[in-house]
Amino acid sequence: MAFSDLSTYSPEQVAKFILEAHSEDIPFLSAKLSDLQLTAAIEVLKPKNDKDWQYKLVAIIQGIQSTHSLEVLGGALILPQVLTLLDNFPLLKLSEQEKILPILVGLPHLVFMQLLMKANEAQLTFLKHASIAEPIQHQLTVFCHELSRDLTGYSIGIENLASDIDSIDLQGLSQSELIELIQQIKQLSETATILIEAINRALLLAWNTLRIDLISNLSDYKELLLKMRNIAVGKPGSDTSPATGIYLRLQNKIDLFFNVEGDPLSENEPAMEALAKLSVWYLKDYWEIGLLPGITDSEVDSLKELQSKEELFAKVNSNLKKLGLSTVKDLKQKKILSRASLEQYIKDNQALLT
C-alpha cells in the first residue's frame, strides 16, 4: 500500500495499515491523515493490538505539523497513551516537545483528571513546566468548576445520609444492611480523600501558572473538603478515641437502641442482658434462634425444674461466649441489632457450637 493512496482509505483501513506498518514509516503518512483517519489510528494503538503501539504513537505525533490535527489526536487519547507520551516527550527535541500543548487542548477533561491522579513524579514535573501555558490552565479552570458542583453534591450526600440514620428503624435492619450503611459513610470519607489528593496535585501545577485565582480557589475547596470529611463525616470510634460526625450520629442511635427502661446498657454488660431488646426472652426463644443445639422443642417445653432451666441458661451463656458474643459491645461490633440478624449470625457460625 503506497502512502499516497491513504486519502482514499476508510478509517478502518487506515487503522489496519497502522498496525501493519513499521514505526519508522509512520511519520511520513500521519501528516496526511484526515480527522477521522487520525482518530481511528490512535484508537487502534493499544497493548492488546500491537506490541509496538508506544513507538507508533510517538511516530504519529512526530509526523503531524498541524495544530488542529494535534488537537484532534488529543481528543482520541486514553490514559495509558497519555502517560506514554509524557514519558517520551522529554526525550524528543524541543520543537517536538511543544506539541504537547495542542494535544492538551484536545485532551478530554476526564482523561486529564485520570492523568493528574496517575502521573508519577517525572510526568508531573513535565506537566508543571507545561502549566505556564493556557491548555493546562484551562484544564485546571474546568476542574475548579467541577469541584464547585462536586462539593454541593457531597454536602447533600452528607445531609441525606444523616437524615437516613435519624429515621432508620434499627430493629428492622439486617446485619448486612447495617454494614452497608456504615460502608456508605466510609465511602463519603474516601471520596473526599480522593478529591483532596486531586486538589493537592492540581495545586502543584497551579503554582506554576501564576494564576492567583486558581491557587486561591483550589486552596479554598481543599479546606472546605477537609472540614466536611473530618468534622461532618468524622471517624468511627475506637478503643482510644470516640466516634465523630455521622459515625457518632449512628453510634448514638445504636446506644439508644440498647437502653433498658431509659438506662443505657454498659458495653461490658453480658450480652444476655441485651437480648431482650431483640425479642429474645425465654428458653424457647434461645432454642429457636439456635443457641440450644441438640435439644428438641418438646424438651424445652417440658422443663419444669428450675435447676434444669438454670443449666440451660448457663449453656446459652456459654454458647454466646463461643460465638464471640459475650458482651453488649460484641453485639454492637458485629452489627447485631435484631433477632433476625442474631439468628443469621448463629447459623453462619454454627460450627463454633459443636
C-alpha positions as CSV (number, residue, x, y, z in Angstrom):
1,M,0.0,0.0,0.0
2,A,1.5,3.3,-1.1
3,F,1.5,6.3,1.2
4,S,-0.1,8.4,-1.5
5,D,-3.2,6.1,-1.5
6,L,-4.1,6.7,2.1
7,S,-6.6,9.5,1.4
8,T,-8.9,7.1,-0.4
9,Y,-9.0,4.6,2.5
10,S,-11.6,4.4,5.2
11,P,-10.7,5.0,8.9
12,E,-10.9,1.2,9.4
13,Q,-8.5,0.6,6.6
14,V,-6.1,3.2,7.9
15,A,-6.2,1.6,11.4
16,K,-5.3,-1.8,9.8
17,F,-2.5,-0.1,7.9
18,I,-1.1,1.4,11.1
19,L,-0.9,-2.0,12.8
20,E,0.9,-3.5,9.8
21,A,3.3,-0.6,9.2
22,H,6.8,-0.1,10.7
23,S,7.3,2.7,13.2
24,E,9.8,4.5,11.0
25,D,7.4,4.7,8.1
26,I,4.6,6.3,10.1
27,P,5.7,9.9,10.3
28,F,5.6,10.2,6.6
29,L,1.9,9.2,6.5
30,S,0.5,10.7,9.7
31,A,0.6,14.3,8.3
32,K,-1.8,13.3,5.5
33,L,-4.5,11.7,7.7
34,S,-7.9,13.2,8.0
35,D,-9.5,13.8,11.4
36,L,-11.5,10.5,11.2
37,Q,-8.5,8.6,9.9
38,L,-6.3,10.0,12.6
39,T,-8.8,9.2,15.4
40,A,-9.1,5.6,14.1
41,A,-5.3,5.3,14.1
42,I,-5.0,6.5,17.7
43,E,-7.8,4.3,18.9
44,V,-6.3,1.1,17.5
45,L,-2.9,1.7,19.2
46,K,-3.3,-0.3,22.3
47,P,-1.2,-3.0,24.0
48,K,-3.6,-5.8,23.1
49,N,-3.4,-4.8,19.4
50,D,0.2,-4.0,18.8
51,K,3.4,-4.7,20.8
52,D,4.9,-1.6,19.2
53,W,2.0,0.7,19.9
54,Q,4.0,3.1,22.0
55,Y,6.6,3.7,19.3
56,K,3.9,4.1,16.7
57,L,2.0,6.6,18.8
58,V,5.1,8.8,19.2
59,A,5.8,8.4,15.4
60,I,2.4,9.7,14.5
61,I,2.9,12.8,16.6
62,Q,6.4,13.4,15.1
63,G,4.8,13.4,11.6
64,I,2.0,15.8,12.4
65,Q,2.7,19.5,11.9
66,S,-0.9,20.9,12.1
67,T,-2.1,22.3,15.4
68,H,-5.6,21.2,14.5
69,S,-4.6,17.6,13.9
70,L,-2.7,17.6,17.3
71,E,-5.9,18.7,19.0
72,V,-7.9,16.0,17.2
73,L,-5.3,13.5,18.3
74,G,-5.5,14.7,21.9
75,G,-9.3,14.1,21.8
76,A,-8.8,10.5,21.0
77,L,-6.2,9.6,23.6
78,I,-6.8,7.4,26.6
79,L,-4.8,7.4,29.9
80,P,-2.1,4.8,29.0
81,Q,-1.4,6.6,25.8
82,V,-1.0,10.0,27.5
83,L,1.3,8.5,30.2
84,T,3.4,7.1,27.4
85,L,3.7,10.4,25.7
86,L,4.7,12.1,28.9
87,D,7.5,9.5,29.3
88,N,8.7,10.1,25.7
89,F,8.3,13.8,25.2
90,P,11.2,14.9,27.3
91,L,13.4,12.6,25.1
92,L,12.4,14.5,22.0
93,K,13.9,17.7,20.6
94,L,12.3,20.9,21.9
95,S,10.2,21.6,18.8
96,E,8.6,18.2,19.2
97,Q,8.0,18.7,23.0
98,E,6.0,21.8,22.2
99,K,3.4,19.7,20.5
100,I,2.1,18.6,24.0
101,L,0.3,22.0,24.2
102,P,-2.3,21.5,21.4
103,I,-2.6,17.8,22.5
104,L,-3.6,19.0,25.9
105,V,-6.1,21.4,24.4
106,G,-7.9,18.5,22.8
107,L,-7.5,16.1,25.7
108,P,-10.9,15.2,27.3
109,H,-11.1,16.6,30.8
110,L,-11.9,13.2,32.3
111,V,-8.6,11.8,30.8
112,F,-6.8,14.9,32.2
113,M,-8.1,14.1,35.7
114,Q,-7.1,10.5,35.4
115,L,-3.7,11.7,34.3
116,L,-3.5,14.1,37.2
117,M,-4.1,11.2,39.7
118,K,-1.9,8.6,38.0
119,A,1.1,10.7,36.8
120,N,4.4,9.8,38.5
121,E,6.9,12.4,39.8
122,A,8.7,12.8,36.4
123,Q,5.4,13.1,34.5
124,L,4.1,15.7,37.0
125,T,7.3,17.7,36.6
126,F,6.8,17.7,32.8
127,L,3.2,18.9,33.3
128,K,4.4,21.6,35.8
129,H,6.7,23.0,33.1
130,A,3.8,23.0,30.6
131,S,1.4,24.6,33.1
132,I,2.7,28.1,32.3
133,A,0.7,27.9,29.0
134,E,-3.1,28.1,28.6
135,P,-4.0,24.4,28.0
136,I,-3.1,23.3,31.5
137,Q,-4.7,26.4,33.0
138,H,-7.9,25.7,31.1
139,Q,-8.0,22.1,32.4
140,L,-7.5,23.4,36.0
141,T,-10.2,26.0,35.5
142,V,-12.6,23.3,34.4
143,F,-11.6,21.3,37.4
144,C,-12.4,24.2,39.7
145,H,-15.9,24.4,38.2
146,E,-16.4,20.7,38.6
147,L,-15.2,20.9,42.2
148,S,-17.9,23.5,42.9
149,R,-20.6,21.1,41.7
150,D,-19.0,18.1,43.4
151,L,-18.9,19.9,46.8
152,T,-22.6,20.8,46.5
153,G,-23.4,17.2,45.8
154,Y,-21.1,16.0,48.5
155,S,-22.8,18.2,51.1
156,I,-26.2,17.0,50.0
157,G,-25.0,13.4,50.3
158,I,-23.9,14.0,53.9
159,E,-27.2,15.6,54.8
160,N,-29.2,12.8,53.2
161,L,-27.2,10.1,55.0
162,A,-27.6,11.8,58.3
163,S,-31.3,12.1,57.8
164,D,-31.5,8.3,56.9
165,I,-29.7,7.5,60.1
166,D,-32.1,9.6,62.2
167,S,-35.2,7.9,60.7
168,I,-34.0,4.3,60.4
169,D,-35.6,1.5,62.4
170,L,-32.6,-0.3,63.7
171,Q,-34.6,-3.3,64.9
172,G,-35.8,-3.9,61.4
173,L,-32.3,-3.6,60.0
174,S,-30.4,-6.7,59.0
175,Q,-26.7,-7.1,59.7
176,S,-25.8,-6.8,56.1
177,E,-28.0,-3.6,55.8
178,L,-26.2,-2.0,58.8
179,I,-22.8,-2.9,57.3
180,E,-23.9,-1.3,54.0
181,L,-25.0,1.8,55.9
182,I,-21.5,2.0,57.5
183,Q,-19.9,1.4,54.1
184,Q,-21.8,4.4,52.8
185,I,-20.3,6.6,55.5
186,K,-16.9,5.2,54.7
187,Q,-17.4,5.9,51.0
188,L,-18.1,9.5,51.8
189,S,-14.8,9.8,53.6
190,E,-12.9,8.0,50.8
191,T,-14.5,10.3,48.1
192,A,-13.3,13.3,50.0
193,T,-9.8,11.9,50.3
194,I,-9.6,11.2,46.6
195,L,-10.8,14.8,45.8
196,I,-8.3,16.2,48.3
197,E,-5.4,14.3,46.6
198,A,-6.6,15.5,43.2
199,I,-6.6,19.1,44.5
200,N,-3.1,18.7,46.0
201,R,-1.8,17.5,42.6
202,A,-3.7,20.3,40.8
203,L,-2.1,22.9,43.2
204,L,1.4,21.6,42.2
205,L,0.6,22.7,38.6
206,A,-1.4,25.8,39.7
207,W,1.6,27.3,41.5
208,N,3.5,27.4,38.1
209,T,0.6,29.1,36.3
210,L,1.0,32.4,38.3
211,R,-2.8,32.4,38.3
212,I,-3.7,33.6,41.8
213,D,-7.4,32.8,41.2
214,L,-6.7,29.2,40.5
215,I,-4.5,28.8,43.5
216,S,-7.0,30.6,45.8
217,N,-10.0,28.6,44.5
218,L,-8.2,25.2,44.8
219,S,-7.0,26.0,48.3
220,D,-10.4,27.1,49.4
221,Y,-12.0,23.9,48.1
222,K,-9.4,21.8,49.8
223,E,-10.0,23.5,53.2
224,L,-13.8,23.0,52.8
225,L,-13.4,19.4,51.9
226,L,-11.1,18.7,54.8
227,K,-13.7,20.2,57.2
228,M,-16.5,18.2,55.7
229,R,-14.5,14.9,55.8
230,N,-13.0,15.4,59.3
231,I,-15.9,17.1,61.0
232,A,-19.2,16.3,59.2
233,V,-18.4,12.7,58.1
234,G,-16.0,12.1,61.0
235,K,-14.3,8.9,62.1
236,P,-15.5,5.7,63.7
237,G,-14.9,5.1,67.3
238,S,-12.1,3.0,68.6
239,D,-10.7,1.9,72.0
240,T,-8.6,5.1,72.1
241,S,-10.9,7.7,70.5
242,P,-14.6,8.4,70.4
243,A,-16.7,8.4,67.2
244,T,-17.3,11.7,65.5
245,G,-19.5,13.2,62.8
246,I,-22.0,10.9,61.1
247,Y,-20.3,7.9,62.8
248,L,-21.2,9.4,66.2
249,R,-24.7,10.0,65.0
250,L,-25.1,6.3,64.2
251,Q,-23.3,5.3,67.4
252,N,-25.7,7.4,69.5
253,K,-28.6,5.7,67.6
254,I,-27.3,2.3,68.4
255,D,-26.6,3.2,72.1
256,L,-30.1,4.5,72.4
257,F,-31.4,1.2,71.0
258,F,-29.7,-0.7,73.8
259,N,-31.3,1.3,76.5
260,V,-33.3,-0.7,79.0
261,E,-36.1,1.3,80.6
262,G,-34.3,4.5,79.8
263,D,-31.0,3.5,81.1
264,P,-28.2,2.7,78.7
265,L,-26.5,-0.7,79.0
266,S,-22.8,-0.6,79.6
267,E,-20.8,-2.1,76.7
268,N,-19.2,-4.5,79.3
269,E,-22.5,-6.0,80.4
270,P,-23.3,-9.6,79.4
271,A,-24.9,-10.0,76.0
272,M,-27.8,-11.8,77.5
273,E,-28.9,-8.6,79.2
274,A,-29.4,-7.0,75.8
275,L,-31.2,-9.9,74.1
276,A,-34.5,-8.7,75.4
277,K,-34.1,-5.8,73.0
278,L,-34.0,-8.4,70.2
279,S,-37.3,-10.0,71.4
280,V,-35.3,-13.0,72.9
281,W,-36.8,-13.7,76.4
282,Y,-37.4,-17.3,77.1
283,L,-35.6,-20.7,76.7
284,K,-37.9,-21.4,73.7
285,D,-36.6,-18.2,72.1
286,Y,-33.0,-19.2,72.6
287,W,-33.8,-22.6,71.2
288,E,-35.5,-21.1,68.1
289,I,-32.5,-19.0,67.2
290,G,-30.0,-21.8,67.6
291,L,-28.4,-21.2,70.9
292,L,-29.5,-24.6,72.3
293,P,-28.4,-27.1,69.6
294,G,-29.0,-30.7,70.4
295,I,-32.2,-30.1,72.4
296,T,-35.6,-30.8,71.0
297,D,-38.6,-28.5,71.0
298,S,-40.5,-30.8,73.3
299,E,-37.6,-31.0,75.8
300,V,-37.6,-27.2,76.1
301,D,-41.4,-27.1,76.6
302,S,-41.5,-29.9,79.2
303,L,-38.9,-28.4,81.5
304,K,-40.4,-28.0,85.0
305,E,-37.4,-27.9,87.3
306,L,-35.8,-24.6,87.9
307,Q,-32.4,-26.3,88.2
308,S,-32.7,-27.7,84.7
309,K,-33.7,-24.3,83.4
310,E,-30.7,-22.7,85.0
311,E,-28.5,-25.3,83.5
312,L,-29.8,-24.4,80.0
313,F,-29.5,-20.7,80.6
314,A,-25.8,-21.4,81.6
315,K,-25.5,-23.3,78.4
316,V,-26.9,-20.4,76.4
317,N,-24.4,-18.1,78.1
318,S,-21.6,-20.5,77.3
319,N,-22.6,-20.7,73.7
320,L,-22.8,-16.9,73.4
321,K,-19.2,-16.8,74.5
322,K,-18.2,-19.4,72.0
323,L,-19.8,-17.3,69.3
324,G,-17.8,-14.2,70.4
325,L,-20.9,-12.6,71.8
326,S,-20.0,-12.2,75.5
327,T,-20.9,-8.6,76.0
328,V,-23.1,-5.8,74.6
329,K,-20.0,-4.4,72.9
330,D,-19.7,-7.6,71.0
331,L,-23.2,-7.3,69.7
332,K,-22.5,-3.7,68.6
333,Q,-19.2,-4.6,66.9
334,K,-20.8,-7.4,65.0
335,K,-23.7,-5.2,63.9
336,I,-26.4,-7.4,65.5
337,L,-29.4,-5.2,66.2
338,S,-32.3,-7.6,65.5
339,R,-33.5,-11.1,66.3
340,A,-33.2,-12.0,62.6
341,S,-29.6,-10.8,62.4
342,L,-28.7,-12.7,65.6
343,E,-30.3,-15.8,64.2
344,Q,-28.4,-15.5,60.9
345,Y,-25.1,-14.9,62.7
346,I,-25.6,-18.0,64.9
347,K,-26.5,-20.0,61.8
348,D,-23.3,-18.8,59.9
349,N,-21.1,-19.7,62.9
350,Q,-22.9,-22.9,64.0
351,A,-19.6,-24.8,63.8
352,L,-18.4,-22.9,66.8
353,L,-21.0,-24.6,68.9
354,T,-20.1,-28.2,68.2
